[in-house]
C-alpha cells in the first residue's frame, strides 16, 4: 500500500471513530431527556450516525478515490444556526433544544476540522477525501439545524 493509501486509511479510521462518538453522544442524550418524542428523535439521529459510519467503512473497504468522486454532493445549504446559538452542558434536565444545539456545534466542529485538513493536505487524493468528509459533516449539521428549525422554532 502506498503512503497516500495508508494516510487515507488512517483518516477514514479516525472519521469512523468520530461517527461512533457522535452515535454514543445521541444515545447518551436519550438517557438524559424525559419526553418520549425527544428520545425517539435522538435515537433517529444516532441511527443516522451509524449509517454515516457504515458509509465510511465502505470507503475504507473499497476504492476510496472512485467512491469519493462519485459521492460528492455539491452545494449544501448551511443554515448557520450553530454560529448564533450557545450550547450548555447536558444534564438530566436537558431539553431537546439543548441537545440539538450541542449536536450542531459538534457537527460544525467536525466540518471545520475536515475543511482545514483539506487545505493543508499534500496529496490530491487526501485533499479530496477531506473535502468529502467536510461535505458529509456539513450535511449532518444541516440535518440537525433543519430539525431544530422545524421543532424548536415551531414550539416558540
Secondary structure, DSSP 8 states (H G I E B T S, - for coil): --HHHHHHHHHHHHHHHHHHHHHHHHHHHHTT---HHHHHHHHHHHHHHHHHHHHHHHHHHS-HHHHHHHH----------TTT-------TT--HHHHHHHHHHHHHHHHHHHHHHHHH-SSHHHHHHHHHHHHHHHHHHHHHHHHHHHHHHHH-
